[in-house]
Amino acid sequence: MEQMREAGELAAGVVRFGTPQVGSIRATLASVRSCVHDAEIVVSATSGVPVAGVLGEVDYELIESTMESTPSGWKLMTQTVGAGRCTGR
């Protein structure tokens, strides 16, 4: 976010997080997948024009997370985001 601000850019749009699905669960670990519609894009703060490349494009993204159970609740352990890896779900 700091780099975006320094470059005169900001994020505009909405992210719809889909319906997360738990793929597997063990005593302390769970895998979660969700197809996200990411309509939040990076735009020039002065012109409002989307930046070039993937940051300026709306896409569906597959988010795969590994959650770890801790004494204070479930916490994100690892996460990958795959742009274009799922379609309009």
Secondary structure in CASP SS format (residue, H / E / C, confidence):
PFRMAT SS
TARGET T0000
AUTHOR 0000-0000-0000
METHOD secondary structure of the structure
MODEL  1
M C 1.00
E H 1.00
Q H 1.00
M H 1.00
R H 1.00
E H 1.00
A C 1.00
G C 1.00
E E 1.00
L E 1.00
A E 1.00
A E 1.00
G C 1.00
V C 1.00
V E 1.00
R E 1.00
F C 1.00
G C 1.00
T C 1.00
P C 1.00
Q E 1.00
V E 1.00
G E 1.00
S E 1.00
I E 1.00
R C 1.00
A C 1.00
T C 1.00
L E 1.00
A E 1.00
S E 1.00
V E 1.00
R E 1.00
S E 1.00
C E 1.00
V E 1.00
H E 1.00
D E 1.00
A C 1.00
E C 1.00
I E 1.00
V E 1.00
V E 1.00
S E 1.00
A C 1.00
T C 1.00
S C 1.00
G C 1.00
V C 1.00
P E 1.00
V C 1.00
A C 1.00
G C 1.00
V H 1.00
L H 1.00
G H 1.00
E C 1.00
V C 1.00
D E 1.00
Y E 1.00
E E 1.00
L E 1.00
I E 1.00
E E 1.00
S E 1.00
T E 1.00
M E 1.00
E E 1.00
S E 1.00
T E 1.00
P C 1.00
S C 1.00
G E 1.00
W E 1.00
K E 1.00
L E 1.00
M E 1.00
T E 1.00
Q E 1.00
T E 1.00
V E 1.00
G E 1.00
A E 1.00
G C 1.00
R C 1.00
C C 1.00
T C 1.00
G C 1.00
R C 1.00
END
